[in-house]
Amino acid sequence: MDKYDSKYDAADFSQNPKKYELFQTAQIAANVFSHDGEQDLPEGKHVAIQYRCTAFNRLYRRNEPVYTIVGTGRDLYANTLKNFVL
């Protein structure tokens, strides 16, 4: 991870949830694989995102924003993204 990387911050989201609805681009924080094991989104790839909703992430047991990756239709929790940009 680059020292300039800015990962998703759950504490910041809880204090400023509306800010997370405005982000339009981000980077993939870790490789994303489809159900058949094919690498769909490599780590570090820049993607256009659109806020979809806030949902409960059962893995981390907290509410997180969910984004749709423009062009793929794939939905990802915010913790799979980094370096958000307005």
DSSP file (Angstrom, degrees, kcal/mol; ACC not computed):
  #  RESIDUE AA STRUCTURE BP1 BP2  ACC     N-H-->O    O-->H-N    N-H-->O    O-->H-N    TCO  KAPPA ALPHA  PHI   PSI    X-CA   Y-CA   Z-CA
    1    1 A M              0   0    0      0, 0.0     2,-0.1     0, 0.0    28,-0.0   0.000 360.0 360.0 360.0 133.5    0.0    0.0    0.0
    2    2 A D    >   -     0   0    0      1,-0.1     3,-1.9     2,-0.0     0, 0.0  -0.433 360.0-123.1 -71.4 144.5    1.3    3.4   -1.0
    3    3 A K  T 3  S+     0   0    0      1,-0.3    -1,-0.1    -2,-0.1     0, 0.0   0.679 112.7  55.7 -65.1 -14.5    1.8    5.9    1.9
    4    4 A Y  T 3  S+     0   0    0      2,-0.0    -1,-0.3    79,-0.0     2,-0.1   0.460  80.7 117.8 -95.2  -2.3   -0.6    8.3    0.1
    5    5 A D    <   -     0   0    0     -3,-1.9     2,-0.6     1,-0.1    77,-0.0  -0.386  51.5-155.4 -66.2 141.6   -3.4    5.8   -0.1
    6    6 A S        -     0   0    0     -2,-0.1    77,-3.0     3,-0.0    78,-0.4  -0.919  12.8-161.1-121.7 102.7   -6.5    6.8    1.8
    7    7 A K  B     -A   82   0A   0     -2,-0.6    75,-0.2    75,-0.2    72,-0.1  -0.322  36.5 -76.9 -80.1 164.4   -8.6    3.8    2.8
    8    8 A Y        -     0   0    0     73,-0.9     2,-0.6    70,-0.3    -1,-0.2  -0.364  44.8-151.9 -58.3 135.1  -12.3    3.8    3.7
    9    9 A D     >  -     0   0    0      1,-0.1     4,-2.2    -3,-0.1     5,-0.2  -0.925  11.0-166.8-119.5 106.4  -12.7    5.2    7.3
   10   10 A A  H  > S+     0   0    0     -2,-0.6     4,-2.1     1,-0.2    -1,-0.1   0.847  90.3  54.5 -61.3 -35.7  -15.8    3.8    9.1
   11   11 A A  H  > S+     0   0    0      2,-0.2     4,-1.3     1,-0.2    -1,-0.2   0.907 108.5  48.6 -65.9 -40.7  -15.5    6.5   11.8
   12   12 A D  H  > S+     0   0    0      1,-0.2     4,-2.5     2,-0.2    -2,-0.2   0.898 109.5  53.5 -64.9 -39.8  -15.5    9.3    9.2
   13   13 A F  H  < S+     0   0    0     -4,-2.2    -2,-0.2     1,-0.2    -1,-0.2   0.912 106.5  51.6 -61.0 -42.6  -18.6    7.7    7.6
   14   14 A S  H  < S+     0   0    0     -4,-2.1    -1,-0.2     1,-0.2    -2,-0.2   0.817 116.6  40.6 -66.1 -28.3  -20.5    7.7   10.8
   15   15 A Q  H  < S+     0   0    0     -4,-1.3    -2,-0.2     1,-0.2    -1,-0.2   0.778 131.8  23.0 -87.0 -29.2  -19.7   11.4   11.4
   16   16 A N    >X  +     0   0    0     -4,-2.5     3,-0.9    -5,-0.1     4,-0.7  -0.448  67.4 155.8-135.5  60.7  -20.2   12.5    7.7
   17   17 A P  G >4 S+     0   0    0      0, 0.0     3,-0.7     0, 0.0     4,-0.4   0.841  72.5  58.7 -62.5 -34.3  -22.5   10.1    5.9
   18   18 A K  G >4 S+     0   0    0      1,-0.2     3,-1.3     2,-0.2     4,-0.4   0.817  95.3  65.1 -65.8 -29.3  -23.7   12.5    3.3
   19   19 A K  G X> S+     0   0    0     -3,-0.9     3,-1.4     1,-0.3     4,-0.5   0.869  95.5  58.6 -58.8 -36.5  -20.1   13.1    2.1
   20   20 A Y  G << S+     0   0    0     -4,-0.7    -1,-0.3    -3,-0.7    -2,-0.2   0.623  95.6  62.8 -73.4 -12.4  -19.9    9.5    1.0
   21   21 A E  G <4 S+     0   0    0     -3,-1.3    30,-0.4    -4,-0.4    -1,-0.3   0.635  99.6  56.6 -81.2 -14.5  -22.9   10.0   -1.3
   22   22 A L  T <4 S+     0   0    0     -3,-1.4    -2,-0.2    -4,-0.4    -1,-0.2   0.651  75.5 113.2 -93.1 -17.7  -20.9   12.5   -3.4
   23   23 A F     <  +     0   0    0     -4,-0.5    28,-0.4     1,-0.1    63,-0.3  -0.273  34.9 176.4 -62.3 141.3  -17.9   10.5   -4.4
   24   24 A Q        +     0   0    0     61,-2.8    25,-2.8     1,-0.3     2,-0.3   0.601  61.0  29.9-120.8 -20.9  -17.6    9.8   -8.1
   25   25 A T  E     +CB  48  85A   0     60,-1.7    60,-2.4    23,-0.3     2,-0.3  -0.963  58.6 155.4-138.6 158.8  -14.3    7.9   -8.5
   26   26 A A  E     -C   47   0A   0     21,-2.0    21,-3.0    -2,-0.3     2,-0.3  -0.951  35.2-107.7-163.0 176.0  -12.1    5.6   -6.4
   27   27 A Q  E     -CB  46  82A   0     55,-3.0    55,-2.4    -2,-0.3     2,-0.4  -0.891  36.3-106.1-114.5 150.0   -9.5    2.9   -6.6
   28   28 A I  E     - B   0  81A   0     17,-2.0    16,-3.1    -2,-0.3    53,-0.3  -0.636  27.0-158.4 -72.9 126.1  -10.0   -0.8   -6.0
   29   29 A A  S    S+     0   0    0     51,-2.7     2,-0.3    -2,-0.4    52,-0.2   0.752  72.0   7.9 -81.7 -25.6   -8.3   -1.5   -2.6
   30   30 A A  S    S-     0   0    0     50,-0.7    -1,-0.2    12,-0.1    11,-0.1  -0.986  97.1 -76.0-152.1 153.2   -7.9   -5.3   -3.1
   31   31 A N        -     0   0    0     -2,-0.3     2,-0.5    -3,-0.1    -2,-0.0  -0.218  44.1-148.0 -52.6 136.2   -8.3   -7.7   -6.0
   32   32 A V  E     -D   41   0B   0      9,-2.7     8,-2.0    -4,-0.0     9,-1.8  -0.949  14.0-167.4-112.5 125.2  -12.0   -8.5   -6.6
   33   33 A F  E     -D   39   0B   0     -2,-0.5     6,-0.2     6,-0.2     2,-0.0  -0.862  15.2-128.7-113.4 145.7  -12.9  -12.0   -7.9
   34   34 A S    >   -     0   0    0      4,-2.7     3,-1.9    -2,-0.3    -1,-0.0  -0.240  40.8 -89.9 -81.0 177.3  -16.2  -13.2   -9.4
   35   35 A H  T 3  S+     0   0    0      1,-0.3    -1,-0.1     2,-0.1    -2,-0.0   0.743 126.9  55.1 -62.3 -24.0  -17.9  -16.3   -8.2
   36   36 A D  T 3  S-     0   0    0      2,-0.1    -1,-0.3     1,-0.0     3,-0.1   0.326 120.9-104.7 -93.8   8.7  -16.0  -18.4  -10.8
   37   37 A G  S <  S+     0   0    0     -3,-1.9     2,-0.3     1,-0.3    -2,-0.1   0.476  74.0 140.7  86.8   2.0  -12.6  -17.3   -9.6
   38   38 A E        -     0   0    0      1,-0.1    -4,-2.7    -5,-0.0     2,-0.8  -0.611  59.0-117.2 -79.6 136.1  -12.0  -14.9  -12.4
   39   39 A Q  E     +D   33   0B   0     -2,-0.3    -6,-0.2    -6,-0.2    -1,-0.1  -0.632  39.5 171.1 -76.1 112.0  -10.3  -11.6  -11.4
   40   40 A D  E     +     0   0B   0     -8,-2.0    -7,-0.2    -2,-0.8    -1,-0.2   0.872  67.8  22.4 -88.7 -42.7  -12.8   -9.0  -12.4
   41   41 A L  E    S-D   32   0B   0     -9,-1.8    -9,-2.7   -11,-0.1    -1,-0.3  -0.940  76.5-146.0-133.0 109.6  -11.2   -5.9  -10.8
   42   42 A P    >   -     0   0    0      0, 0.0     3,-1.8     0, 0.0   -14,-0.3  -0.411  34.5 -90.5 -75.4 150.8   -7.5   -5.7  -10.1
   43   43 A E  T 3  S+     0   0    0      1,-0.2   -14,-0.2   -14,-0.1     3,-0.1  -0.310 111.8  24.0 -56.4 136.7   -6.1   -3.9   -7.1
   44   44 A G  T 3  S+     0   0    0    -16,-3.1    -1,-0.2     1,-0.3     2,-0.2   0.281  83.6 141.7  90.9 -10.2   -5.3   -0.2   -7.9
   45   45 A K    <   -     0   0    0     -3,-1.8   -17,-2.0   -17,-0.1     2,-0.4  -0.457  50.9-128.8 -67.1 132.4   -7.7    0.1  -10.8
   46   46 A H  E     -C   27   0A   0    -19,-0.2     2,-0.3    -2,-0.2   -19,-0.2  -0.676  34.0-178.5 -80.6 134.4   -9.4    3.5  -11.0
   47   47 A V  E     -C   26   0A   0    -21,-3.0   -21,-2.0    -2,-0.4     2,-0.4  -0.966  30.6-121.1-135.3 150.1  -13.2    3.1  -11.3
   48   48 A A  E     -C   25   0A   0     -2,-0.3    22,-2.4    22,-0.3     2,-0.3  -0.773  38.9-166.9 -85.4 133.8  -16.1    5.5  -11.7
   49   49 A I  E     -E   69   0C   0    -25,-2.8     2,-0.4    -2,-0.4    20,-0.2  -0.880  17.9-161.5-125.5 155.5  -18.6    4.9   -8.8
   50   50 A Q  E     -E   68   0C   0     18,-1.7    18,-2.8    -2,-0.3   -26,-0.1  -0.991  30.8-115.0-135.4 127.1  -22.1    5.9   -8.0
   51   51 A Y  E     +E   67   0C   0    -30,-0.4    16,-0.2    -2,-0.4     3,-0.1  -0.375  36.0 173.1 -59.6 131.8  -23.6    5.8   -4.5
   52   52 A R  E     -     0   0C   0     14,-3.0     2,-0.3     1,-0.4    15,-0.2   0.803  51.2 -54.9-107.0 -51.3  -26.3    3.2   -4.3
   53   53 A C  E     -E   66   0C   0     13,-1.3    13,-3.4     2,-0.0     2,-0.5  -0.966  47.3 -92.7-172.3 178.2  -27.3    2.9   -0.7
   54   54 A T  E     +E   65   0C   0     -2,-0.3     2,-0.3    11,-0.3     9,-0.1  -0.971  48.8 172.6-110.7 131.0  -26.1    2.3    2.9
   55   55 A A  E     -E   64   0C   0      9,-2.7     9,-2.7    -2,-0.5     2,-0.5  -0.926  38.5 -96.1-138.2 159.7  -26.3   -1.3    3.9
   56   56 A F  E     -E   63   0C   0     -2,-0.3     2,-0.8     7,-0.2     7,-0.3  -0.657  31.3-147.6 -78.8 123.0  -25.3   -3.5    6.8
   57   57 A N  E  >> -E   62   0C   0      5,-3.5     4,-1.6    -2,-0.5     5,-1.3  -0.831   7.2-163.9 -91.6 109.6  -22.0   -5.3    6.1
   58   58 A R  T  45S+     0   0    0     -2,-0.8    -1,-0.2     1,-0.2     5,-0.0   0.795  84.4  59.5 -67.7 -28.5  -22.2   -8.6    8.0
   59   59 A L  T  45S+     0   0    0      1,-0.2    -1,-0.2    -3,-0.1    -2,-0.0   0.934 121.0  24.3 -65.6 -45.8  -18.5   -9.3    7.8
   60   60 A Y  T  45S-     0   0    0      2,-0.2    -2,-0.2    -3,-0.1    -1,-0.2   0.488 102.3-129.5 -98.0  -4.9  -17.6   -6.1    9.7
   61   61 A R  T  <5S+     0   0    0     -4,-1.6     2,-0.3     1,-0.2    -3,-0.2   0.929  70.7  98.7  56.5  51.8  -20.9   -5.8   11.5
   62   62 A R  E   <S-E   57   0C   0     -5,-1.3    -5,-3.5    -7,-0.1     2,-0.3  -0.982  79.0 -94.7-156.5 161.2  -21.5   -2.2   10.6
   63   63 A N  E     +E   56   0C   0     -2,-0.3    -7,-0.2    -7,-0.3   -49,-0.0  -0.649  46.8 173.3 -79.8 138.6  -23.4    0.0    8.1
   64   64 A E  E     -E   55   0C   0     -9,-2.7    -9,-2.7    -2,-0.3     2,-0.1  -0.978  35.7-100.3-141.8 153.4  -21.4    1.0    5.1
   65   65 A P  E     -E   54   0C   0      0, 0.0    13,-1.9     0, 0.0     2,-0.4  -0.474  32.7-146.5 -69.7 147.6  -22.1    2.8    1.8
   66   66 A V  E     -EF  53  77C   0    -13,-3.4   -14,-3.0    11,-0.2   -13,-1.3  -0.968  14.1-163.4-116.4 133.1  -22.5    0.6   -1.2
   67   67 A Y  E     -EF  51  76C   0      9,-2.9     9,-2.7    -2,-0.4     2,-0.5  -0.904  15.1-136.5-118.5 144.8  -21.4    1.8   -4.6
   68   68 A T  E     -EF  50  75C   0    -18,-2.8   -18,-1.7    -2,-0.4     2,-0.7  -0.866  23.5-129.3 -94.4 130.7  -22.2    0.6   -8.1
   69   69 A I  E >>  -E   49   0C   0      5,-3.2     4,-2.2    -2,-0.5     3,-1.6  -0.732  30.2-122.7 -79.7 115.2  -19.1    0.4  -10.4
   70   70 A V  T 34 S+     0   0    0    -22,-2.4   -22,-0.3    -2,-0.7    -1,-0.1  -0.344  93.0  20.0 -62.3 133.6  -20.2    2.3  -13.5
   71   71 A G  T 34 S+     0   0    0      1,-0.1    -1,-0.2    -2,-0.1    -2,-0.0   0.060 125.1  53.5  96.0 -24.8  -19.9    0.2  -16.6
   72   72 A T  T <4 S-     0   0    0     -3,-1.6    -2,-0.2     2,-0.2     3,-0.1   0.673  88.1-140.0-110.7 -26.5  -20.0   -3.1  -14.8
   73   73 A G     <  +     0   0    0     -4,-2.2     2,-0.3     1,-0.3    -3,-0.1   0.508  53.0 143.7  76.5   3.2  -23.1   -2.9  -12.7
   74   74 A R        -     0   0    0     -5,-0.5    -5,-3.2    -6,-0.1     2,-0.4  -0.576  42.7-142.1 -79.1 137.1  -21.2   -4.6   -9.9
   75   75 A D  E     -F   68   0C   0     -2,-0.3     2,-0.4    -7,-0.2    -7,-0.2  -0.838  21.5-179.7-100.7 136.8  -22.0   -3.4   -6.3
   76   76 A L  E     -F   67   0C   0     -9,-2.7    -9,-2.9    -2,-0.4     2,-0.1  -0.989  28.7-117.1-135.2 143.7  -19.2   -3.1   -3.7
   77   77 A Y  E >   -F   66   0C   0     -2,-0.4     3,-1.8   -11,-0.2   -11,-0.2  -0.432  36.4-110.5 -69.7 155.2  -19.0   -2.0   -0.1
   78   78 A A  G >  S+     0   0    0    -13,-1.9     3,-2.1     1,-0.3   -70,-0.3   0.773 112.2  71.1 -60.5 -28.7  -16.9    1.0    0.6
   79   79 A N  G 3  S+     0   0    0      1,-0.3    -1,-0.3   -14,-0.2   -71,-0.1   0.650  91.3  60.2 -67.6 -11.7  -14.2   -1.0    2.4
   80   80 A T  G <  S+     0   0    0     -3,-1.8   -51,-2.7   -51,-0.1   -50,-0.7   0.399 102.5  66.7 -90.9   2.5  -13.2   -2.5   -1.0
   81   81 A L  E <   - B   0  28A   0     -3,-2.1   -73,-0.9   -53,-0.3     2,-0.3  -0.809  58.4-179.1-121.6 161.6  -12.3    0.9   -2.3
   82   82 A K  E     +AB   7  27A   0    -55,-2.4   -55,-3.0    -2,-0.3   -75,-0.2  -0.930  56.9  39.5-148.1 171.0   -9.7    3.6   -1.5
   83   83 A N  E    S-     0   0A   0    -77,-3.0    -1,-0.2    -2,-0.3   -76,-0.1   0.915  72.1-162.2  51.1  54.3   -8.7    7.0   -2.6
   84   84 A F  E     -     0   0A   0    -78,-0.4     2,-0.4   -58,-0.1   -58,-0.2  -0.384   6.4-166.7 -66.0 142.0  -12.2    8.4   -3.0
   85   85 A V  E       B   0  25A   0    -60,-2.4   -61,-2.8    -2,-0.1   -60,-1.7  -0.994 360.0 360.0-134.1 139.7  -12.5   11.6   -5.1
   86   86 A L              0   0    0     -2,-0.4    -2,-0.0   -63,-0.3    -1,-0.0   0.471 360.0 360.0 -70.3 360.0  -15.5   13.9   -5.4
